[in-house]
Amino acid sequence: MNRFGDVDTESKRLAPLEDFQSEPFVTIEQSLQSIESLIANLPSYIKTAKTHCRFPSDHGLSQDESTAIYLYTMDWKTDNLYAMLNEALRSENSETVKIWFPYLKLFDSALSKLPTVKEILWRGVPLDIGSNFTKDQVVTWWSVSSCSSSVNVIKSFLEGHENATVFLIEARHGKKISGYTQYENEEEVILRMGTKFRVKSNPFKQSNNSYIVHLIEIGDNNENLSLAIATDMHKITGPFSLDSQIITTWIQNGFTIVGGNGRGNRLNQLRWPTTVYIDDDQTLYVADVSNHRILEVKHDGTHVQVVAGGNGSGKKLNQLKDPADVLIDKMTNDIIVSDGGNRRIMRWSRQNNTNGQILMSNIDCCRLVMDELGYLYVSDVVRNEVRRYGINDTRGTVVAGGNGRGSQLNQLKVPVYFFVDKEQSVYVSDRENYRVVKWLKDAKQGIVVAGGHGKGSSLSQLSKPYGIIVDQYETVYVTDSDNHRVMCWPKGAKEGSIVVGGNGRGQYANQLSYPFGLSIDGQENLYVVDLFNNRVQRYAVKRS
């Protein structure tokens, strides 16, 4: 059994393990003295680990701490340290684990210094245990849980096993150890001892009798720590086809969260809205273009206020002109606005929003995205390109297009909306080429990932794509404006499927009229800016 398959298969009630924290720090050799008789050649393994571990460490680990992690990941012919440690941690005999306390002190201290990751993780066991789990069941893994960020790593370990069980885990407190292991390409992330989960939905049984179990990490009080990923287990097909797409589905009738009361300038009205941005606290920010203002919407639309502009069309610091996009700078907590009509990008304080500050001027800005590193990306429909700007960078770097207006793979034709993933790949809604194009970081040309078959209404076509979201499975969700629908294109798909809309142009709850912006909140609800209906629609996610 490998580390990724060393899963708790029994439901036990054990006391949380905390006593090891009072142990003094000792050397790695001293920490394992008590188990030296249990593992043949342990001193030799320790010496090897000390030689090959990462030290000096980028994260401030001591050599003994770095060695502790490396030892945990080593595979020996017999008596692997991780297997013996986890067996002790799962034991109901508390005396069994006490001999591991000095080592656990080093190991846990090392983990505390490593980056915490919030992402989708995978584990797998070549056993038929999926039927043991049910929706909303609370599960505790008492041992150290080795997971991988890559599903392909898990698939490689389970190859040839039909009756297997795979765990898809929404983790919030993972510890990334891939730079400290014997096998760096395994993209290993550790979940600490005693991590608790809630089973999100009933396990999905595949055609070969394998199961996929979806877990969400929860806190000590069972509060949900969901990452709000786009998942629906019942869309996975094929025998263990984990590279198939997991697609979210939403209830087809939308709820109007703001607007929908005719075109106007009252707080319950909009005038040609284009974009909705959702902050971490579920607050919505709407670019109300022809009212020259940015609206903040809270509490299901019951509280709406102007937070930028709203003083008529103009170029004063308290004015905007046709603002096309808005986002929140996570580092400064300020509002960033694409003030397209004034050819400038503005910063507005959330505490004092009387006047804005000009960040960039003389720029043909359309849509904005800020990545996790603080880089600002701007689409330019005049130069047909997307540029990335660093702090105090006024020139920027072209990351998509920039080779004139055209339909070649190194060109764009009216790139309006776009999306940037965590690898800094840029997905562009290439409007007049009726396609979505993915530009990898530093790429010289793009890859068509949706549409690209001319303007039309078939499932293989798009007609003026605008708002775009891409999930961690590289599934593309895009507004297909002229077809009055939102489409979903799984990675590698030849055609898409309709997510919402597609019932003709109209103002009913299941209809749209030229949808533009697209966003998703922390509860997986979908938001669509319904341009000609002057409203923002929210679609509740379907729960299995």
N, C-alpha and C positions, 0 to 999 in steps of 0.2 A: 504494500500500500504506500503510495507517494504522499507527500505532505498535503497536496490539494485534495486528496481523497480521504484524509484522516478526519472524518466527520463524526460528530456525536450521533450515534444511531439509537440511543436509548434516552427516554425522558426521565431525568433524575432531578430531585430537589436537593441541591447542595448549597452549603453556606458560601457566600462570596469570599474569595481568597484575598485577604488583605494583610495577614500577619507578616508576610515576607518583607513588607515595606520597612519594618523596624530592624531588619538585618543590617549590619555594617557593610560597607563596601570592602571587598577583598579582591585579590587577583583572580583571573579566570581559572588558574590552576587550583587555587584554594577553594573556589566556589564549587568545584566538581570533585573534590576529594572524597566526599561521602558516596559517590556513585562510581568511583574508579573501578571497583571490583565487579561492577555490573556490565561494563563495556570494555571488551578486549581492545588493547592498543589505544586507549583513550589519550594518554600523554602524547602519542604520535599525532593523533588527530588534532589535538590542541595546538601542537607546534605548527602543523600545516595551516590551520586556520589563522594563527597569528601571523604567519608569513604572507598569506594571500588576502587577508581582510583589508578593507579600505582604511588606511591610517597613514598620514593624518586625514581626519574626516572633515568634510565640508560643513558638517552639522555639529561639530564640537564633541563628537564621541571620543571617549578614551580608547586606547588600544584594546583594553579588556572588554569594553562594551561592544566595540566593533567585532571582536572575536566571538563574543557571545552570540551575535546574530549569525555570523558566518557558520559557526558550529551547528546552529539550529537547522540550517539549510543543507548541510552536507548529507550525501547519501553514501552509506557504507554497506558492505555486503550483508552484515547482520547488525542487530542492535543499534538501529539509528537513534540518535539522541532525541529527535523530535517525537518519534513514536513512543519512546519510553517516558518522556516528559508528559505527553498528552495522556497516556494511559494513567499516570499518577494523578494528573489534574482531574480526570473523570472518576477517580476512585472515591467511594463513599467512606473509605478509611482515611481520616485526616492525617494519620501518622505517615502514610505512604508518600505524601507530597512534601513533608517537612524537610526531607534531605535535599530537596531541590531549592529551598528558599534562598541560599546564597547566590545560586545561578540566576534565579528569577529576579533577584534584586538588580543584577547587572543587565539582564535581558530587558526588563521593563524600563529601567533607566535609559537604556539605549533607544527604545521605541519612543519614549517621551520626547526625545530630541529630534526625531525625524519628522518630515512633513506629514501633516494630517490631510488626507484626501477625502473628498466627497464625490463619489463616482459609482458607476456600475461595476460590480465585481462578479467573478464566476468561481464556482467550485464544482467538483463532480466526483461521484463515487460509483464504482462498477457494481452496484447493488440495487435491487428493486425495492427501494424504501419510499418512493414518492407517494404511495397510497397512505402512508402514515401521517400525512399532513392534510390539514383542512383549513379553509378560509378563516382568518382572524385568530387562528391558534397562535399562542405566544410560545416561542422556542428560545431556549438558552443554550449556547454552546460554551461549555465550561472550560474547554481546552483552548490552546492557541490555534487560531484558524488561519491557515494559509489560503489566500485567494489570488486570483490573477485578474489584471485589467483586460487581458486578452482571452476571448472565448476559444481561440484556436489552440492556446496552450492546454486548456482543459480537454478539448476534443482530441488532442494528440495522446493524452493519457488514457482516454476512454475508447480509443480506436479498437474495434473488434468486440466490444462489449455491447450487446443489444439491450439487455435489461439493466440499464444504468439510470442514475438520477443526477440531474444537473441543477445547481442552485444559482439563480440569478438574484443578486443581492444589491439592494440600494443602500450603500454604506455611507455613513456620515463621519465616522471616526477611524477610518483605515489609516494604517501607517505604512508608507511606501518604503520597502526595503530593497528594491531591485538593484540599487547600486552597492549593496552590502552582502550580496549572496554569492554562492558558488555558481549560480546559473542566472546571470543578469538578464538574459533574453526571455525569462519566464514572467517578467513584469509583475513580480510578487508584491502583494499588499497583505499586511497582517491585521486581523481583527483580534483585539485583546481578549484575554480570558474573561468569561462571564458575559460576553456580548449577547444582548437580547434582540429578538426579531419578532415581527408579526408576519404571518403568512398572508400575503396580499389577496390571493385568490386561490380557488381550488386548483391543485396541480394539473398541469396540462399533460395528458397522456398521448404519446405519439404512436404512429402506426406500428412501430417495432416494440411497443410496450415499455419504452423508456419514458421517464417523467421529467418535466421541468417544473421546479418549485420556485416561486417568486417570493423573496423575503424582503422586508423593509426593516432596517435597523431602528429600534425604539429605545427610548431613555429608560431610566430606572422606574419612572412612574407610568410607563407604558405609553408615553406621548409619542405621536407619530413623527418620525424624522424623515419622511419621504423626500426624495429628490425630485418628485414630480416628473418622472421620465415618461416618455410616450410609449406605453406598453399595453398590449392586450394579448395574453398568453394564447388565446384561441386562434390567433393568426399564424402561429408557427406550424409549418407543414413539413412532411418528409421525415424519414428515419434519422433522428438526431441532427436535423438540418439547422444548427444554431446560427448559421450565417444567413438564414432566411430572415425576412423582415418581421419585426414585431410592431404592429400598427395600432395606433389608438383609434377608437371610434367615439363619436360624440352624438348626443341626442340631437335630432334633426331640427327641432324648433328652437330658435334662438330667443334670448331674453334681452330686451333693450336696456343697456346699462347707462347710456347717456344719449341725449338727442331723441329723434323719433317724433318730434313735435313740430314738424315743418321746418323749413329753412328760415333761420333768424338769428338774432344776436342775444337772446335771453340766455340765462344759464341752463335752461332745459332745452336749448336749441343749439344746432350746429349749422355751419355754412361751408359745405365742401370739406369735410374732415378727411385727412389722408392717413394719419399714423396714430397708433396707440402704443405706448410704452408702459410696462408694468413693473413697478418697483418690488423689492423683496417683501414689503409689508402689504402687498396687494393693492397699493395705490396706483391708479391709472393716470397717465398723462396723455392728453389728446392734442394733436396739432390741428387746431380749428382754423384752417388756412384763410378763408375769405373773411373771417372775423378778426384776422391778424392777432391771434392770441393763442396761448397754451392754457388748457384747462387741467386742473387737478380734480380727480373724481375719487371719492371714498365711499365706503359703506353702501355698496350696491347702488350707487348713483344718488343716494339721498343727500350727499354733501358735495357740492361742486363749487369751485372758485377759480378765478383767473390768477395764474402764478407768473405769467410773463406776457407782456404786451397788453392788448385790450384797450389801447388808447388811440385807436384808429390806425390806418395805414400811414407809415412814415419811417424816417430814418433816425429819429431822435433815440436816445438811449432808453427811453421808456416805451418805445414803439417797435413794432415788427411789421414786415410787409410780406405777406404770403409765406408764413413759416411752414416748411415742408416736413420737418421731423424734430423729434425731441428725445432726449435720453437723460439719465442721471449719471453723473460722474461719481463712481463709488468711492473714489479716493477723497474727494472734496465735498461730496454730498450736494453739489450744485446741479442746476438744470442747464443742459447744453441744448441750444436751439439752432437748427439750420434755417437762418433768416434769408431764404432764397431770393426774395424780391429785392433785398438790399445787398445781395452778393456778399454776405458775411456770416460768420458763426459767432453766436452770442453765448455768454455765460450769465446765468441769473442765480443769485443766492436764494436758497429756500427760506432763509430767515428774513431777508430784506429784499423783496422782489420789486421795489419801486423802479429801479433802473437796472439795465443789464450792462455787461462789460464786453467789449469787442475782443474776441479771441483771434479771429482771422478776418481779413477784409480782402476785397477784390478776388473773391473765389466763387466759382460757379457751383455752389454747393446744392446738393439735392438731399440725399439721405445720409444718415450718420450711424456708425456703430463704434462702440468702444470695447476693446478686448480686455481680458483679465490683467494684462500687463500695463494697461493705461494708454495704449496706442489708439489714436482716433482715426477712423477710416471714413472717407468721404466719397460719395459717388458724384460724378460730373457728367451730365448729359450733353454738354457742349463738346468736351474733349473725348467723350465716350471712354471713360476710364474710372477706375477706383484707385484712390491714393491713400497711403497710410502716413500719419503724422505722429512724430514723437513730441514730447514736451518741448516748447520753444522752437519747434521745427516748422518753418513757414514754407518750405519747398515740398517736402513729402517725397514718398517713393511710390511709383506706380506698381500696384499689385494685381491689377487685372485690366486688360485692354491697353489703351494708350497708343494704338497703332492705326488711328483713324477710324472713321465710321465705316463699318462693313460687316460682312457675314462670315469671314474666315475665322478659324478657331483662335487666332491671336487678336481678333477685333471684337468690338461690341457695337451695338446700335441702340442707343437710348437705354443705358443701364440705370435703372431707377432704384429699386430696392436691392438689398444684398444682405448676406449673412456671413459671419466670420466664426469658424469653429475653434476649438481649443488648440488645434495644430496650426492655426492662422491660415487655413485654407479659406478662400473667399468664394461663396456661391452667389452668382449674380443673376438676377432676373433681367435677361437681355430682351427688353420689351419688343422691339421691332424685328427681332430675329425669332420671336415666338419660342423662346427656349430658356432653360436655366443652365448656366455654365459654371463648372467648378474649376477654380484656379488654385492649384496647390501652391504652397509657399515657395516663392522664387521661380515659379513656372513661367515659361515663355508663351504658353498658349493654354487655353482651357479645354475642359472635357464636358461634352453635353451630357447632363444627367436627367433632364426632363424636357419633353417637347423636341423641337428641332425638326419637325416634319411639316413646316409651313403653318399658316394660320388656319384654324379650323376648330370643330367642336367634337371630333372623335376623341377617344380616350388616349390616343397617342399624340394628340395635338394640344397646343395652348393658343389662346388668342389674347394677347396683351397680359403677360404675367406681371404681377406687382409684388405684394408682400410675400415674404419667404421665411420659413423656419426649417432648420435641419436638426434632427435629433442625433443621439449618439450612435444610432445604427446607420447613419447617413441616409435616412429616409427624408425626402424633401416634401414639405407642405407649402403650397404656393397658391395665391389667389389668381384665378383665371378670369380676369375682369370682364372681358367681352362675352364670356359664356356664363357669367353670373354664378360662379361656383368656386369652391376651394378644392384643389386636387392634392392627392398624395401619390408620390412616386418613390417606391422602394428602391434601394440601391440596385442598379443593374437592370431595372424593369424596362420592358419595351413600351409599356403604356401605364398610365396612372389610373386611379380610381377616385370617385367623387367623395369628398369628406362631408361637406355641407353645401347647401344650395343645389344648383343644377335643376331647379324646378321652374325655370323660366324667370325672366325679369319681373320683379314685383316687390311688394312691401309686406307680404304676409310673413309670419314667423319662420317659415321654411323656405323663404325666398331672399334673394339678394338683388341689388341693382348696382352693378359695377363695383364689386368689392376691391378695396385697395390694401390697407395695412393689415398685418396679421401678427398676433402675439399669443402667448400661452402663460398662464399664471402658475403659482406654486401648487395649486390643486389640480392641475392638468386641464383646467377649463380653457377653451379656445375663444379668442376674441377676434372679431372681424370688423374692420372699418367699412361700413356700407355707404359708399360715397353719395350716390344719388338719393338714397333714403335719409341722408344726413343723420346717421345714427351709428352707434357702436353696439354690435351684437355679441352676447356671450353665449357659448354653447357648452352645456355641462357634459363632462366626460361620462361615458357609460361605464358603470361599475359591474364587474362580473359577479 
